[in-house]
């Protein structure tokens, strides 16, 4: 359910894009992101760093898209957000006793510190890669096509491609990390 909640703004963006255009979709995404963060805040749930960064990104880049009537800004937004996550993940690797990934997942699983560091670096590399991939799909892939068709390819990638790649990445990470996870039986012996 949390995954659906996290994807709520992007799903509404997708529907609005299909029904209207990129500018209406961007406005819908801005409003949906504000509602998402406000709901978390007022329901006494934790507003994660990811939500704040995404909200700031959509408000700034989405706002520029709408004001200047130029979708270049909204197409840059995922890359900037991915790269901000990369930077945060990388900095915690060097300036904190725990990596960012360990801060987020450490209460759920127990891993050796070397594995936390490796997993953190894999997330850094993944988010860097996703930022570059977004730029490629947004501005290079299909550049010979009609701009509306190219934009549609980018929106489809943004919604479905990034979701599938993220799920695949998480599956691979969990596969490699699973051998280090201590079960309750292992912890008692």
N, C-alpha and C positions, 0 to 999 in steps of 0.2 A: 504494500500500500504506500509506503514511503517513497518508493521509486516513482509511482504514478504521481504523487504529490510534487516531487521534485521536477517532474517533466510536465507538470500542469501548464506553465507559461509557454513552453515550446510547442505543446500540442495545440493550444489555442492559437498560437502564431501560425502553425501549419494550416489549420482550418480557415482562419481569416485570410491567409494568403490564397488558398484555393478558391474561396468565395469572392474575395475582393482583389487586393493587390498588396504589394510589399509594404506600402506606407500604412495602410489600415492594419495589416498584420503586425507591424512594428509597434503601433500604438496599442494594440491589444496585448502584445507581449509586455510592454511597459506597465500597463494597468494590472495585468495578471501577476507580474512579479512584485509589484507594490502590495497587492492584496495578499499574495503568498507570505511575504515577510511580515506584514501587519498581522495576519492571522496567527502566525507563529508567535509573534511578540505578545499579542493580547491573550493568547490561550496559554500563556506561561510555558511554552515549549522553547527549546533552545534554537536560536537563529544561528546556524552554522556560518563559519567564515565563507564557505562556498556560496551561501545565499546572499551575503552582503556584497561579495565581489561581483556576482552575477547581476544583482540589482544595480550596483553602480555602473557596470558595463552596459546594461540595457538602457538605463536612463540617459547616460552620456552619449553613447553611440546611437541609440535609438532616437534620442532627442535630436541629435545632429542630422540623422537621416530624414526625419520628418520636417524639421525646420528648413534644411537646405534642399529638400526633395532629391536626395542623392543616396541611393542604396549602398554606395561604397562603404559607408560608415558601419551599417549593420552587418555587412559581410566581413568587416574587419573585427567586429566585436568578439566572436568566438576565439579568434587567434589571440587577441589581447588577454582575454580571460584565461585561456589555456596557459599562456606564457606567464601570467601573474601567479597562477598556481605552481608552475614550474619553479619560479623564483622563490616562492614561499617554502615549497618542499625542499629546495636546495639549501636555503639559508638555515632552516631548522636542522638540517644535517650537520651543520658546522657550529651553530650558535646555541644549541639546546642539548640537554642531556638525552632527550627523547626526540626521535624524528617526528615530523608532522603525522605520518601514517600511524606511528605508535600512539600518538596522542588521540587520534580518532578511533583506532581499532584496539588499542591496548587493553581496554576493559573487557573486550570480548574474547580475545585469544592471547595466549602467552607464547612468545617466541624469543629465541636468543637475540641479543642486540645486533649481532652480525646480520641476521636475517632481516631484522627491521630496517637496517641501513640499506641492504640490498633491495628490499621491497620499495623503500623510499626512492632510491635512485631509479628503479624501474618505472615508478610513477612520474618522476622528473622527465625521463626520456620519452615516456608515452605522451605526456602533455606537450612536450616540445614537438614531437612528431605530429600530434593532432593539430597543433597550431599551424605548422607548415602545410599539412594536408588540407586544412580549411582554406588557406590562401590559394593553394593549387586549384582546388575545386571552384572556389569563388571567382578567381580571376584568369586562370589559364585553361582549365578543362572546358572544352566546348566554346572557346573564344571565337571560333569561326562561325558559330551559330548565331541566330537572332538573339539579341540581349534578353528578351523575355524567356526564351527557351533555356539559355544559359542560367538565368536567375532561377528558373524552376528546377534545373538540375542541382543547383546549390542548395535550395530549400529542401529538396528531397534528401540530399546527402546530409544536411544539417540535422534533419529529424531522424531519418532511418539509418544512415551510414554511421553517424557518430554513436548512436545508441548501440548498434550491432558491434562496432569496433570496441566500444567500451565494455560491453558484456563479454566479448571474446577475450579482451585483455584481462578482465577480472577473473575469468575462468582459468586462464593460463597461470596467472599469479597464484590463485588459490591452489591449483594443482601442484605447483612447485613448493608452496609453503606448507601444504597439508602434511608432509612428512615430518615437519618440525613442531606441529601443533601437539601439545600434550593433552591427552584425554584425562578424564577424572580418574580412571584406573591407573594410568601411568603416574599421575601426581601422587597417588596414595602408596605406591610401591617404594 
